[in-house]
Amino acid sequence: KDLAAIPESVLDELAKHPAVEQVSGVLELWAFYKGHPVVVAGIDPAKKTLGPVRIAAKEGESGKCCAVKKGRYLSPTDDYHCMVTVQYAEAKGIKLGDKIHIGPHWIFQVVGIVDISGTARIAGAEAFIPLEIAQEMLDQGKVVSTIFVALRDASKAEEVAALARKLIGPEASVTTSQNVEAGTAALATVTRKSLLAVSALVLVFVLLLLLRSALESVAERLDEVGLMKALGWRDAEVGRMFMY
């Protein structure tokens, strides 16, 4: 909802739809400390496979989970704990176990360093904290700004999207796998046309260079051409020689 507040009750209504498998809310906000902002996302620690820092499998099943590079994922019992991105940690010199300011009044302990560079940047942030703490920081009640929905039946995506627009309002922005695929196809078409246009320009440029080279070659040998003509060469024979 473009960072506007969505009541958390909307998640419960979406979860009632038979095609919906799981729903998770995210609250994005900017927290300033000494004039420097940190982009923060409050996430539900219990929904590890859904959201901006999702993992492919349960921890312990297939080694270390894919997003967390150091430390661990947030747990439901965490409060003033956070995960930060690799880029933010490197920029600020943050290490596991450090305590950092997020906002003017809150200090969080870093329990995980995550890499989300290979994922879609929906609800992307520099620091990830428990959703309840983010709501406490925002002080607007039980609200979220982004909702992630996993479906049992992908063919019902537009039906669930229509329900979301009805619950949230016309200002809601809904992204589904279908319109992502449509956008990707449109981008591919534009890219293909752009490559064809560039290829055509390169071909014209190369032909002009060849023509210029041929004309220079003829201009440098006018005396020789005159001698060949005097010896009886026809124009076609002279032209063939230059072409060869």
PLY file of the C-alpha trace (Angstrom):
ply
format ascii 1.0
element vertex 244
property float x
property float y
property float z
element edge 243
property int vertex1
property int vertex2
end_header
0.00 0.00 0.00
2.91 2.38 -0.80
4.05 2.33 2.85
0.55 3.28 4.09
-0.90 1.35 7.01
-2.99 -1.78 6.40
-4.86 -3.21 9.42
-3.47 -6.58 10.47
-7.04 -7.91 10.38
-6.75 -7.97 6.56
-4.25 -10.83 6.91
-6.83 -12.89 8.81
-9.46 -12.24 6.11
-7.08 -13.26 3.31
-6.08 -16.40 5.22
-9.71 -17.55 5.18
-9.70 -17.88 1.38
-9.54 -21.58 0.43
-6.77 -20.99 -2.14
-4.49 -19.29 0.39
-1.87 -21.46 2.11
-0.05 -18.83 4.17
-0.12 -15.08 4.78
2.61 -12.90 6.26
2.64 -9.17 6.96
5.63 -6.83 6.74
5.89 -3.29 8.12
8.41 -1.02 6.42
9.63 2.19 7.99
12.57 4.56 8.12
14.30 4.90 11.48
16.59 7.90 11.98
19.53 8.02 14.39
21.72 11.15 14.50
20.26 12.22 11.17
21.08 8.96 9.39
18.16 6.79 8.20
17.97 3.00 8.31
15.41 1.23 6.13
13.71 -1.22 8.49
11.31 -4.09 7.79
9.35 -5.68 10.60
8.78 -9.35 9.73
6.99 -12.27 11.35
9.77 -14.57 12.67
7.38 -17.54 12.56
6.92 -17.21 8.75
10.42 -18.09 7.57
9.44 -19.39 4.13
7.42 -16.30 3.19
8.51 -12.69 3.06
11.49 -10.54 2.07
14.03 -12.82 3.84
12.58 -16.23 3.13
14.45 -19.50 3.38
14.10 -22.49 1.07
13.90 -25.14 3.75
13.64 -25.54 7.48
16.87 -24.95 9.34
18.74 -28.18 9.90
17.17 -30.03 6.95
19.61 -29.03 4.22
22.42 -27.26 5.98
22.47 -23.53 6.48
19.42 -21.69 5.21
19.92 -19.82 1.97
19.44 -16.19 3.05
21.38 -16.19 6.32
25.13 -15.97 5.70
26.20 -15.56 9.32
24.38 -16.15 12.58
20.73 -17.19 12.63
17.23 -16.22 11.57
14.98 -14.30 13.96
12.99 -16.51 16.34
9.47 -15.94 17.73
10.97 -15.28 21.20
13.23 -12.44 19.96
12.37 -8.86 20.79
15.14 -6.28 20.35
17.11 -8.48 17.99
17.71 -7.90 14.30
19.18 -9.22 11.09
21.08 -6.87 8.78
22.04 -7.22 5.13
25.58 -8.07 4.09
25.93 -4.69 2.34
24.75 -2.71 5.39
27.01 -4.69 7.72
30.04 -4.05 5.51
29.22 -0.35 5.13
28.82 0.17 8.89
31.42 -2.34 10.11
28.75 -4.39 11.92
29.53 -7.86 13.25
27.45 -10.61 14.84
26.58 -9.79 18.44
27.01 -6.04 17.98
24.39 -3.74 19.44
23.25 -1.03 17.03
20.90 1.94 17.22
17.82 1.73 15.02
15.90 4.93 15.58
16.54 7.40 18.41
15.41 5.21 21.34
15.98 1.57 20.38
19.07 -0.61 20.55
19.05 -4.00 18.80
21.47 -6.91 18.98
22.56 -8.31 15.61
21.83 -12.05 15.48
22.06 -12.61 11.74
23.65 -11.22 8.57
21.61 -11.97 5.45
22.10 -11.73 1.71
18.95 -10.78 -0.21
20.72 -9.56 -3.35
19.41 -12.47 -5.43
15.76 -12.00 -4.50
13.02 -9.71 -5.72
13.30 -6.43 -3.85
9.78 -6.39 -2.43
9.91 -5.01 1.09
13.68 -4.81 0.80
15.41 -3.24 3.80
18.77 -2.85 5.51
17.62 -4.20 8.89
14.96 -6.78 9.73
13.34 -6.80 13.17
10.34 -8.62 14.73
7.04 -7.28 13.40
5.68 -6.53 16.88
8.66 -4.32 17.69
8.31 -2.47 14.36
4.65 -1.82 15.19
5.73 -0.55 18.61
8.22 1.82 16.96
5.65 3.14 14.47
3.01 3.50 17.20
0.00 3.18 14.87
-1.35 -0.08 16.25
-1.40 -3.51 14.66
-0.67 -2.53 11.06
1.49 -3.67 8.14
2.46 -2.04 4.84
3.06 -5.12 2.67
1.37 -8.51 2.64
2.93 -11.68 1.23
0.55 -14.48 0.22
1.43 -18.07 -0.68
-1.25 -19.95 -2.63
-2.24 -23.59 -2.72
-3.68 -23.07 -6.20
-1.81 -20.58 -8.42
-4.76 -20.38 -10.82
-6.68 -18.50 -8.10
-4.13 -15.68 -7.97
-6.37 -13.06 -9.59
-9.28 -14.07 -7.38
-7.18 -13.57 -4.25
-5.77 -10.32 -5.69
-9.33 -9.02 -6.20
-10.13 -9.88 -2.58
-7.00 -8.03 -1.42
-8.00 -4.91 -3.38
-11.48 -5.10 -1.89
-10.14 -5.40 1.67
-7.35 -2.82 1.35
-8.89 -0.36 -1.08
-8.29 0.87 -4.62
-4.87 2.31 -3.67
-3.50 -1.19 -3.13
-0.71 -2.32 -5.47
-0.90 -6.07 -6.14
1.90 -8.11 -7.71
1.25 -11.71 -8.77
3.30 -14.30 -10.63
1.13 -13.64 -13.69
1.86 -9.93 -13.98
5.53 -10.53 -13.15
5.67 -12.96 -16.10
3.82 -10.45 -18.29
6.28 -7.72 -17.30
9.22 -10.02 -18.00
7.80 -10.89 -21.43
7.29 -7.19 -22.23
10.85 -6.42 -21.14
12.15 -9.26 -23.30
10.26 -7.87 -26.31
11.65 -4.39 -25.77
15.15 -5.79 -25.33
14.89 -7.87 -28.51
13.68 -4.85 -30.53
16.43 -2.69 -29.06
19.07 -5.27 -30.01
17.70 -5.47 -33.56
17.80 -1.67 -33.86
21.37 -1.52 -32.56
22.40 -4.35 -34.91
20.91 -2.49 -37.88
22.78 0.70 -36.96
26.04 -1.23 -36.61
25.48 -2.88 -40.00
24.83 0.50 -41.69
27.94 1.95 -40.02
30.10 -0.97 -41.21
28.75 -0.66 -44.78
29.55 3.06 -44.78
33.10 2.30 -43.61
33.51 -0.28 -46.38
32.20 2.19 -48.98
34.55 4.89 -47.69
37.49 2.49 -47.84
36.61 1.45 -51.39
36.31 5.06 -52.58
39.67 5.93 -50.98
41.25 2.92 -52.68
39.98 4.10 -56.07
41.03 7.71 -55.42
44.58 6.63 -54.56
44.92 4.71 -57.86
43.50 7.14 -60.43
46.78 7.14 -62.37
46.79 3.33 -62.49
43.14 3.28 -63.63
43.98 5.75 -66.41
46.88 3.55 -67.55
44.64 0.41 -67.54
42.00 2.24 -69.57
44.66 3.37 -72.05
45.74 -0.26 -72.41
42.18 -1.26 -73.32
40.61 -2.36 -69.98
36.85 -2.01 -69.90
35.04 -0.30 -66.97
33.56 -3.62 -65.83
37.00 -5.23 -65.65
38.42 -2.33 -63.64
35.42 -2.49 -61.27
35.89 -6.25 -60.77
39.52 -5.78 -59.88
38.71 -3.28 -57.14
35.94 -5.53 -55.82
38.35 -8.47 -55.61
0 1
1 2
2 3
3 4
4 5
5 6
6 7
7 8
8 9
9 10
10 11
11 12
12 13
13 14
14 15
15 16
16 17
17 18
18 19
19 20
20 21
21 22
22 23
23 24
24 25
25 26
26 27
27 28
28 29
29 30
30 31
31 32
32 33
33 34
34 35
35 36
36 37
37 38
38 39
39 40
40 41
41 42
42 43
43 44
44 45
45 46
46 47
47 48
48 49
49 50
50 51
51 52
52 53
53 54
54 55
55 56
56 57
57 58
58 59
59 60
60 61
61 62
62 63
63 64
64 65
65 66
66 67
67 68
68 69
69 70
70 71
71 72
72 73
73 74
74 75
75 76
76 77
77 78
78 79
79 80
80 81
81 82
82 83
83 84
84 85
85 86
86 87
87 88
88 89
89 90
90 91
91 92
92 93
93 94
94 95
95 96
96 97
97 98
98 99
99 100
100 101
101 102
102 103
103 104
104 105
105 106
106 107
107 108
108 109
109 110
110 111
111 112
112 113
113 114
114 115
115 116
116 117
117 118
118 119
119 120
120 121
121 122
122 123
123 124
124 125
125 126
126 127
127 128
128 129
129 130
130 131
131 132
132 133
133 134
134 135
135 136
136 137
137 138
138 139
139 140
140 141
141 142
142 143
143 144
144 145
145 146
146 147
147 148
148 149
149 150
150 151
151 152
152 153
153 154
154 155
155 156
156 157
157 158
158 159
159 160
160 161
161 162
162 163
163 164
164 165
165 166
166 167
167 168
168 169
169 170
170 171
171 172
172 173
173 174
174 175
175 176
176 177
177 178
178 179
179 180
180 181
181 182
182 183
183 184
184 185
185 186
186 187
187 188
188 189
189 190
190 191
191 192
192 193
193 194
194 195
195 196
196 197
197 198
198 199
199 200
200 201
201 202
202 203
203 204
204 205
205 206
206 207
207 208
208 209
209 210
210 211
211 212
212 213
213 214
214 215
215 216
216 217
217 218
218 219
219 220
220 221
221 222
222 223
223 224
224 225
225 226
226 227
227 228
228 229
229 230
230 231
231 232
232 233
233 234
234 235
235 236
236 237
237 238
238 239
239 240
240 241
241 242
242 243
